[in-house]
Amino acid sequence: MLKGVKNRHQLKVLREDQVEGIHEASLKILERTGVRIDSEDVAKRLIKNGAARHPTRKNVLTFPASMTKECIKSIPRYGKSYARDPENDMVFDGQTTYAHCEGGNPNTYDIETGEIRMSTYKDVADFAKVMDALDNCHSCGNVVVATDVPAPLLVIRTMEALMKNSSKCLSGYALRVQEVDALHRMWSVVAGGEEELRKRPMLTCYGSPSSPLTYDAHVCDVIVHASELGIPVDIVPCPIAGGTAPITLAGGLAQQNAEMLVGLMIIQTVSRKSTSQYSGRLSVMDLRTGASVWGNPEMALASAATVQIAHKYNMAADVYGVTTDVHGWGVQTGLERMMAALLPAMAGADNLSGMGGMWGTSSGFEMLVIDNEIYADVFRAIKGIEVDDDRLAVDLIDKVGHMGNFLAQAHTMKYLKQGELRMSNLFDKRTSEKVAREGFKALQGAAKEVAKRLLKEHEVKPIENQRELDRVIKEEEKKLLRLG
C-alpha cells in the first residue's frame, strides 16, 4: 500500500501575524484591484454570488471581503486523491506529505545517448511506468509532452499513456471543454460508469490563471465544466516575483493568494463540495536575464510560506519541490534540489512537485530516480526523532556497559527495520578502500542503471476493461480531429 509520510515537525517561515497580513492584503487586492475574468458566463456566475464589475477596467470584477470570506468558510477540508488502484489513494490531512513529478517539458534527456531531444508518446508512457515503480513518487502526470502526437489529440493521448502505465493517482489537463468531456468519458469506462467516477474521481484537472490577476476564457470554461462533471480542479497560479508579481516575496504571496481565491470562487459557482489543492507556484525572476529561476532560497521560502497560507484555509498545499537552474550534472544540481525540497517539506507541505525535471525544458529518467532518493532523505528528515523509554534505551546502555557494542542487540535490528536509519541503495556509501578497488561511478550512471531495469522489469497493474477504453479513445479522437 502506497503511503505518504507523517509530518508533525513543521518549520514556520512566517509568524501567524504575517500569514494574517498576507491574507488581509489579498482581500484588499480583490476588493480594490479585482481580477480580470474573460468568460462572460463565469463573470455572470460570480456577480450572482456577490462580485461587481469594476467601474473603469474592462472584464475586471471586484470581490467584496464578505464574499471572499464566505468562500473561505466553504472550502472543504484537505481532501483525497483517488487512484485506479485504491491501494494508491492519497489522503490529505495537513500532517502527511507526498511527492509527484514535474510536468509539461517538451524535451527528454535520452537515456541511451545522453543527448537532449524532443519527447515522444513513448517517453510519456515510459516515464509513467518508472514513476509507477518508484516508492516516493505518489502521483503521476505527463513529465514530458508527446511532440509526435497531433495537437488536437495531445490531451487524450497523453492521458491514455498515463492510464495504461500507472495505477497511481494521475493529474491531467484540458485546454477545451471538449477535452474535458473526452477525459471524463475515458475515466468513466475505467471507473465502471459516470456515477462511480463521481464517487471516486480518478483524475484531476488544473486551471492556471495568467499572472497578474487574469483568468482567460478557456481556463474559466474548463474549471466550470470539469467541476460540473465532478472532476476536481486544482488552481495553479504561477506569478514570477519581479516580472508578473511584485519583487517582494510578501507581495508575490499576496497576489498569488488573490489569484487562488478567485479560482476557488469560480469552482464554488458550481459546487461547494469540490476539493481543490492550493497549488501556488510563486517563482523568482533573475533580473539580469529575465529568466524565471527556481533553485534559489527565495523560491524555497515562498513554497514554505505557501504551505502556511494553504493550511490557514485547511487546504492541501501542493508546492515546488526538487528543482535546479544549472544546465548539467554537478554539485550545484544536488544542492539546489535538496534545498528546494527540504524547506517546504519541513514546513509541512502536503504535496511536493518536481520529480524528473532536469534543466531548461527537459526531463530525464536518471533524474527521476535520483529525485526518488532525494525525497527518501527528505521524508526521513521530516519524520523527525521519536523519544520514548524504549528508544532512550537506558536499560540497554546499562546492559551493554563500558566498551561494549550494540550491533548484536535485538534492539538494533528492531529499529533498523522500523527505519530509524535510512539505508540508501543508490547513494554511494562504500568505504574509500572499496571504491579504490571497484572504481567510482557517478550518481547519474547508477541512476541510469536503475531506470533501465525498471523500464525492462516493472509490471503495471493492467486496466480490466481496456478494450472498451480503446474504443472510446478512438471515438473521441475522431471528434477532436473534426474540431481541429
Residue pairs with C-beta under 8 A, 6 or more apart in sequence:
1 87
1 88
2 83
2 87
2 88
2 90
2 135
2 138
2 168
4 90
4 91
4 96
4 97
4 98
4 138
5 96
5 97
5 98
5 379
5 382
5 383
6 95
6 96
6 383
7 95
7 96
7 97
7 345
7 348
7 349
7 382
7 383
8 95
8 384
9 346
9 382
9 383
9 384
10 346
10 347
10 348
11 304
11 343
11 346
11 347
11 348
12 308
12 347
13 301
13 304
13 305
13 308
13 343
13 347
14 22
14 305
14 308
18 250
19 308
19 309
19 312
21 250
22 250
22 253
22 254
22 257
22 305
22 309
23 257
23 309
23 312
25 250
25 251
25 254
25 257
26 68
26 254
26 255
26 257
26 258
26 261
27 65
27 68
27 69
29 213
29 254
29 255
29 258
30 62
30 63
30 65
30 68
30 258
30 261
30 262
31 62
31 63
31 64
31 65
31 68
32 62
33 60
33 62
33 213
34 54
34 57
34 60
34 61
34 62
34 63
34 213
35 60
35 61
35 63
35 209
35 213
35 214
35 215
35 258
35 259
35 262
36 57
36 58
36 59
36 60
36 61
36 213
36 214
36 215
37 43
37 46
37 59
37 60
37 61
37 215
37 220
37 262
38 59
38 214
38 215
38 216
38 217
38 220
39 215
39 216
39 217
39 220
39 221
41 220
41 221
41 224
42 215
42 220
42 221
42 223
42 224
42 266
42 269
43 51
43 53
43 59
43 61
45 224
45 266
45 269
46 61
46 63
46 265
46 266
46 269
47 53
47 61
48 269
49 67
49 265
49 268
49 269
50 63
50 64
50 66
50 67
50 70
51 61
51 62
51 63
51 64
51 67
51 265
52 61
52 62
52 64
53 60
53 61
53 62
54 60
54 61
54 62
63 261
63 262
63 265
67 265
68 261
68 265
71 261
71 264
71 265
71 268
72 261
72 313
74 268
74 272
75 264
75 276
75 313
75 314
75 315
76 272
76 273
76 274
76 275
77 314
77 315
78 92
78 93
78 94
78 275
78 314
78 315
78 316
78 350
79 92
79 232
79 275
79 276
79 277
79 316
80 89
80 90
80 91
80 92
80 275
81 89
81 90
81 92
81 139
81 169
81 204
81 232
82 89
82 169
82 200
82 201
82 202
83 89
83 90
83 139
83 167
83 168
83 169
83 170
83 202
84 163
84 166
84 167
84 168
84 170
84 190
84 202
84 461
84 463
85 167
85 168
85 461
86 200
88 138
88 167
88 168
88 169
89 169
90 98
90 138
90 139
90 169
90 351
92 277
92 316
92 350
92 351
94 311
94 314
94 316
94 348
94 350
95 348
96 350
97 345
97 348
97 349
97 350
97 351
97 352
97 379
97 382
98 138
98 139
98 350
98 351
98 352
99 136
99 137
99 138
99 321
99 351
99 352
99 353
99 355
99 371
99 375
100 137
100 138
100 139
100 140
100 141
100 171
100 318
100 351
100 352
100 353
100 355
101 127
101 131
101 137
101 139
101 140
101 141
101 143
101 353
101 354
101 355
101 356
101 357
101 368
102 143
102 323
102 353
102 354
102 355
102 356
102 357
102 363
103 141
103 142
103 143
103 171
103 353
104 142
104 144
104 145
105 119
105 143
105 144
105 145
105 357
105 361
105 362
105 363
106 118
106 119
106 144
106 145
106 147
106 361
107 116
107 117
107 118
107 119
107 144
107 360
107 361
107 362
107 363
108 116
108 117
108 118
108 119
108 120
108 123
108 144
108 362
108 363
108 364
109 115
109 116
109 358
109 362
109 363
109 364
109 365
109 366
109 367
110 116
110 117
111 364
111 365
111 366
111 448
111 451
111 452
116 360
116 362
118 147
118 148
119 144
119 145
119 146
119 147
119 363
120 146
120 147
120 148
121 146
121 148
121 149
121 157
121 161
123 144
123 146
124 142
124 143
124 144
124 145
124 146
124 158
124 161
124 162
125 161
125 162
125 164
125 165
126 165
126 365
126 455
127 142
127 143
127 144
127 356
127 363
127 365
127 368
128 140
128 161
128 162
128 164
128 165
128 166
129 165
129 166
129 454
129 455
129 458
129 460
130 365
130 368
130 369
130 451
130 454
130 455
130 458
131 137
131 140
131 143
131 166
131 168
131 355
131 356
131 368
132 140
132 165
132 166
132 167
132 168
132 458
132 460
133 454
133 458
134 355
134 368
134 369
134 372
134 454
135 372
135 376
136 372
136 373
136 375
136 376
136 379
137 168
137 355
137 368
137 372
137 375
138 168
138 169
138 351
139 168
139 169
139 170
139 171
139 351
140 162
140 166
140 168
140 169
140 170
140 171
141 162
141 170
141 171
141 172
142 158
142 161
142 162
142 173
143 355
143 356
143 357
143 363
143 368
144 363
145 154
145 158
146 154
146 157
146 158
146 161
149 157
149 158
150 481
152 480
152 481
152 483
152 484
153 477
153 480
153 481
155 172
155 173
155 174
155 175
155 179
155 182
155 183
155 480
156 179
156 182
156 183
156 186
156 473
156 476
156 477
156 480
158 172
159 170
159 172
159 183
159 186
159 203
160 186
160 469
160 473
162 170
162 172
163 170
163 186
163 187
163 190
163 463
163 469
164 460
164 463
164 466
165 460
166 460
167 460
167 461
169 202
169 204
170 202
170 203
170 204
171 203
171 204
171 205
171 206
171 234
172 183
172 203
172 204
172 205
173 205
173 206
174 180
174 183
174 205
174 222
174 226
175 218
175 222
176 218
176 221
176 222
176 483
177 221
177 222
177 225
178 479
178 480
178 483
179 480
180 205
180 222
180 225
180 226
180 229
180 231
181 225
181 229
182 476
182 479
182 480
183 203
183 205
183 231
184 194
184 197
184 229
184 231
185 472
185 476
186 469
186 472
186 473
186 476
187 197
187 201
187 202
187 203
188 194
188 196
188 197
189 465
189 468
189 469
189 472
190 202
190 463
190 465
190 469
191 197
191 200
191 202
197 230
198 230
201 230
201 231
201 232
203 231
204 231
204 232
204 233
204 234
204 277
205 222
205 223
205 226
205 231
205 232
205 233
205 234
206 233
206 234
206 235
206 236
206 279
207 215
207 219
207 220
207 222
207 223
207 233
207 234
207 235
207 236
207 263
207 266
208 219
208 235
208 236
208 237
208 238
209 215
209 219
209 235
209 237
209 259
209 262
209 263
210 216
210 219
211 237
211 238
211 239
211 240
211 244
211 245
211 255
211 256
211 259
212 239
212 244
212 245
212 255
212 259
213 255
213 258
213 259
215 262
215 263
215 266
220 266
222 233
223 233
223 235
223 263
223 266
223 267
224 266
224 269
224 270
226 232
226 233
227 233
227 267
227 270
227 271
227 274
228 270
230 274
232 274
232 275
232 276
233 263
233 267
233 274
233 276
234 276
234 277
234 279
234 318
235 259
235 260
235 263
235 264
235 267
235 276
235 278
235 279
236 279
236 280
236 281
237 256
237 259
237 260
237 263
237 279
237 280
237 281
237 282
238 281
238 282
238 283
239 245
239 252
239 255
239 256
239 259
239 281
239 282
239 283
240 282
240 283
240 284
240 285
240 292
241 247
241 248
241 249
241 251
241 252
241 282
241 283
241 284
241 285
241 298
241 302
242 284
242 285
242 287
243 285
243 290
243 292
245 251
245 252
245 255
245 256
245 282
246 252
246 255
247 285
249 282
249 298
249 301
249 302
249 305
252 282
252 302
253 280
253 282
253 302
253 305
253 306
253 309
256 280
256 281
256 282
256 306
257 280
257 309
260 278
260 280
263 276
264 276
267 274
267 276
268 274
276 315
277 315
277 316
277 317
277 318
277 350
277 351
278 306
278 309
278 310
278 313
278 315
278 316
278 317
278 318
279 318
279 319
280 302
280 303
280 306
280 309
280 310
280 317
280 319
281 319
281 320
282 299
282 302
282 303
282 306
283 292
283 293
283 294
283 299
283 302
283 320
284 292
284 293
284 294
284 296
284 298
284 299
284 302
285 291
285 292
285 293
286 292
286 293
293 299
293 325
294 320
294 323
294 324
294 325
294 340
295 323
295 324
295 325
295 326
295 332
295 336
295 337
295 339
295 340
296 325
296 336
297 339
297 343
299 320
299 323
299 340
300 320
300 339
300 340
300 342
300 343
300 344
301 343
303 319
303 320
303 321
303 340
303 343
303 344
303 347
303 349
304 319
304 343
304 344
304 346
304 347
304 349
305 347
306 317
306 319
306 344
307 317
307 319
307 344
307 347
307 348
307 349
307 350
308 347
308 348
309 317
310 316
310 317
310 350
311 317
311 348
316 350
316 351
317 344
317 348
317 349
317 350
317 351
318 349
318 350
318 351
318 352
318 353
319 344
319 349
319 351
319 352
319 353
320 340
320 344
320 352
320 353
320 354
321 340
321 341
321 344
321 345
321 349
321 352
321 353
321 354
321 355
321 375
321 378
322 337
322 338
322 340
322 341
322 352
322 354
322 355
322 357
322 371
322 374
322 375
323 336
323 337
323 340
323 354
323 357
324 332
324 333
324 336
324 337
324 340
324 358
324 359
325 336
325 359
326 332
326 333
326 336
326 359
327 359
327 360
328 359
329 442
329 443
329 444
334 374
337 354
337 371
337 374
338 374
338 377
338 378
340 354
341 352
341 354
341 374
341 375
341 378
342 378
342 381
344 352
345 352
345 378
345 379
345 381
345 382
346 381
346 382
352 375
352 378
354 371
355 367
355 368
355 371
355 372
355 375
356 363
356 364
356 365
356 367
356 368
356 371
357 363
357 367
358 364
358 367
365 447
365 448
365 451
365 452
365 455
366 444
366 447
366 448
366 451
367 444
367 447
368 451
369 426
369 447
369 448
369 450
369 451
369 454
370 426
370 443
370 444
370 447
373 424
373 426
373 427
373 447
376 422
376 424
377 422
377 424
380 419
380 422
383 419
390 411
391 415
393 411
396 406
396 409
396 411
400 406
400 409
406 412
415 421
416 423
426 443
426 446
426 447
426 450
427 443
428 435
428 440
428 441
428 443
428 446
430 438
463 469
